């Protein structure tokens, strides 16, 4: 059971999230993605809860709650999809956008 937490303050730590979500049940894991180039947290996190009931209680209480001067967005995490094209079709379209280049001689 995984919860997405968005619009986080950049000062939030994994321990902060663990403490807040522990009020609603057993927290198995907290993951805060970081930017590859800067090493800073990206403003969202994933919190894995023990049961779906705990997950639902956390979502119900924390979605749109104000915390650290931010309005949180909390919902069930959606499965990750690969946004890159798997090839085939599309011809000269990269990412669905047409690229027209003219040659100048």
URFEN-V560989 format. One record per backbone hydrogen bond with DSSP energy under -1.0 kcal/mol. NH is the residue of the N-H (numbers start at 1). CO is the residue of the C=O. E is the energy in kcal/mol with one decimal. If there is no record, write none. Layout:
# URFEN-V560989
nh=NH co=CO e=E
nh=NH co=CO e=E
This chain:
# URFEN-V560989
nh=3 co=47 e=-2.8
nh=4 co=75 e=-3.3
nh=5 co=45 e=-2.7
nh=6 co=73 e=-3.6
nh=8 co=43 e=-2.7
nh=12 co=9 e=-1.3
nh=17 co=13 e=-2.0
nh=18 co=14 e=-2.7
nh=19 co=15 e=-2.4
nh=20 co=16 e=-2.2
nh=21 co=17 e=-2.8
nh=22 co=18 e=-1.8
nh=23 co=20 e=-1.0
nh=24 co=21 e=-1.9
nh=28 co=48 e=-2.9
nh=29 co=48 e=-1.4
nh=31 co=46 e=-3.0
nh=35 co=40 e=-3.2
nh=39 co=35 e=-2.2
nh=42 co=33 e=-2.0
nh=45 co=5 e=-2.3
nh=46 co=31 e=-2.7
nh=47 co=3 e=-2.6
nh=48 co=29 e=-3.3
nh=49 co=1 e=-2.4
nh=50 co=26 e=-1.9
nh=55 co=51 e=-1.9
nh=56 co=52 e=-2.8
nh=57 co=53 e=-2.1
nh=58 co=54 e=-2.2
nh=59 co=55 e=-2.5
nh=60 co=56 e=-2.7
nh=61 co=57 e=-1.9
nh=62 co=58 e=-2.7
nh=63 co=59 e=-2.2
nh=64 co=72 e=-2.2
nh=65 co=62 e=-2.3
nh=67 co=70 e=-3.0
nh=72 co=65 e=-3.0
nh=73 co=6 e=-1.8
nh=75 co=4 e=-1.9
nh=77 co=2 e=-2.1
nh=93 co=90 e=-2.9
nh=94 co=97 e=-1.4
nh=97 co=94 e=-1.5
